[in-house]
């Protein structure tokens, strides 16, 4: 299968933070941000795999770095950063912007693992990803360490 440039999976979404999306402090619920992250990761993986069905295998990490408030605009950006045989690692970055002041801040970073599903409902192969820019190469080169961390986490005994 021919490798696809990382930039081809790039997906951007914009969301407005509304009062029902927020807690009593007028900042967005973390669960709402997670739903946005899962949605954009799915779309990004679908674009890379050229499949209509992908599933979230794991939300590997989520770092909430700052909050967004009512009236802020969230910009989510995602890319497939690495692939396995049927899986794709997706990086999602969320920034907030106050439209009145112009202040922008990084609010959340996340890595997810998505799996492409075939028409038979079973995992199906995906093309490798081809990093081109220096930033893309950094994400790609550091992916094996994240993959090992995921494997170790799965091996952790559950009670």
N, C-alpha and C positions, 0 to 999 in steps of 0.2 A: 504494500500500500504506500502510495507516495505521501511524503510529509507535507503538511500544510503550514504556511507561515502563521506565526502566533498572532500577528495583527489581524488576520482574517476572522478570528473569533471575538475580537474586541466588541464589547457591547456597552452602551451608555444608556442609563435611564435617569430621568429627573422626576422627583416627587416633591410635593408641597407638604410641609408638616401642618396638619390641621388639628383643631382642638380634640376631636375624638381619638387622635393618635397619641395623646399625651397623658402623663400622670398629673397628680395634684401640684407638681412643681412646674408645669407647663413645658416639660422636656419629654421628648419622644420615648415611648416604651421600647425597651431593648428587644422585646418580642416582635414588635412591628418592624424594627430594623432587620431582625433575623429573617422575617418573612420576605422583605425586599431582597435581601442577600440571596436567599434560596431561589427566588424567582429569577433574578438576573444570572445566577450561576447556571440554572437550568437552560435558559435561553442561550447562553454562551456555549455550553456543552453541545446543545443541539446544532448550533451553527458549525462547530468544529466537526462533529460526528456525521453531520448531514442526516440526522435521525430525528423523527418526531417525538420519540420517547427516550428520555433519559431519567434516571432515578438518582436521588441523593443517597449515596452510600455512607457519607460521613461529613459532618461539619467538623473539620479538623482543628480549627482554632478560630476564635473570635476575640478581638481586642477592642473593647470600647474605650476610646481615647479621650473623647469629649462628648458633650451632649448637643443635641439640636433642639431648638425651641419652636413654639408655635409661630408660624409665619416664615420660618427658614425654608430654604430650598435645599433638598438633598440631591447630590449628584453621585450616582453609583456608576463605577466603571469596573468591568471584569474582563479577564483574559484566561484562556487555557494556557497554563504554564508548563505542563508536563503531561505525558500520557503513559499508560501501561498498555496491556493488550486490549482491554475493554473499558478501562477507566481513564478519567481525565481529572487532573488537579486544576482547580479553578481558583484564581486569586480575585478577590473583590475588595475594592477600596471605596469608602463612602466619605464624601466631603459635604459639609454644610456651608451654606452661604446666607448671610443676612442681606437681603436686597436693599434695605435702607442704608446700611453703613458700608456695604461692600465687603465686610469681614468674612473671610473664608477660613475654615479649619478642617483638619482631618478628624473625622469622628470615629470611624471604625475600619478595621482591616480584618479580613477573613480568608481562610483557605478551606475549600470544600473538595470532596471527592465525588465525582459524578460517574455513573456507569451507563453506557449506551445499551439499549435493549433492542433486540431483533424482533421481527414480526412474530416469532415463536414465543416471545416473552422471556427469552434467555439473553444473557449478556452477549454482545456482538462486538467484533473488533472495530477499533477506531484508528484513524491515521495518526502517525507520529506528528509531533509539533516541531516546527522549525523556528528557533529564535533568530532574530536578525539584529536588533539594536543591542547596545550594551546593557540596557536595563532588562530586556528580554532574556539575554544570555545569563545575567545574574540570577533571575528567577529560575531558569532552566537548570543552571549548574548547581543550585542549592536544593533542587527538588529531591535528589536521592536521600539527603539527610532527613527531609520532612517525611519521605516515604518510610524510612527506617523507624522514625519516631511513631508513625501511625501503626506499623507492624508491632512494635513493642507495646503500644497502648492496647492493642487488640489482644495480645498475649497475657495481659494483666489478669490475674484470677478474679473472678466475680463471686461475690458471696450471695 
